Amino acid sequence: MLKTMTFTIMHFTIAFTIAWLLTGDIVVGGAIALIEPAVNSVGYLFHEKFWERLRSGGFDGFMNTLTENAALYLWR
C-alpha cells in the first residue's frame, strides 16, 4: 500500500509540475494534476478489458465482439 501511495504522489507531482511549467498557471496545473490521473484510470480499465477479451477469445473472438458491439451501436 505504501508503494501505491508514493507512486500516486509522484504521479500527481509530475503531472502538476509539467502542466504548470507548460501553462504558467498554477490553477491549470492543479486541475490537470487532478483530472489526468482520473482519465488515465478509466483508460486503464478499458485497456485491461481489451486484453482480457483478447486472452479469453483470441483475436478472432475480440474482433467478433468488437464488430457485434459496433453493429449494435450503429443500428440502434
N, C-alpha and C positions, 0 to 999 in steps of 0.2 A: 504494500500500500504506500509506503514511503517513496518508493521508486516512481510510482504513478503520480504522486503529488509533486515531486520535484520535477518530473518531466512536464507536467501541466504548467507549473510556474515558469519553467524555462520557455515553453511554447508561447504563453501569454507575453512574456517579456520580449521575446524575439519579434513576435507579431506587432506589438506596440511600438517597439523601437524602430523597426523598418517603416511602418506606416507614418510614424511621427517624423522621421527623417525625410521621407519622400514628400509629405504634405506640409510639414512645418506647423501642423495644427495638433495640439495635444488632445483635443476632444475627438478629432477624427482618428488619431492614433489609438485612443482608448476604445472607441466604438469598433474599429476594425479588430482590435485585440479580443473583444468580446464576441463579435459576430463570426469571424473567420473560423475559430475552433468549433463553434456550433454547426456551421455549414459543413465543415470538414467531417464532423462526426456523422452527419446524415449521409454524406458521400461515402464514407467508410462502410456504413450499413448496407448501401446498395452494392458496393464493391464485394462485400462478403457474401451477399445473396447471389450475386453473379457467379462467384467461384463455387459456392455450394451447389448451385444448379448444374454448373459445368461438371463438377465431380460426380454428382449423382446420376446424370443422364448423358454425360459426354457432350461433345459439341453439337451433335445432331439433336439430342434432347433439348439442349439450350436453345438452338435455333428454332425448333418446333414450338417451344414455349414462347419465344420472342415473337414469332410470326403469328401465332394464335392470339396473343395479347394485343399485338398491333392491329390485327384484323378486328378484334372486338372493340378496340378503342376507335378505330376509323369508321366502323359501320354502326355505331350506336344510333 
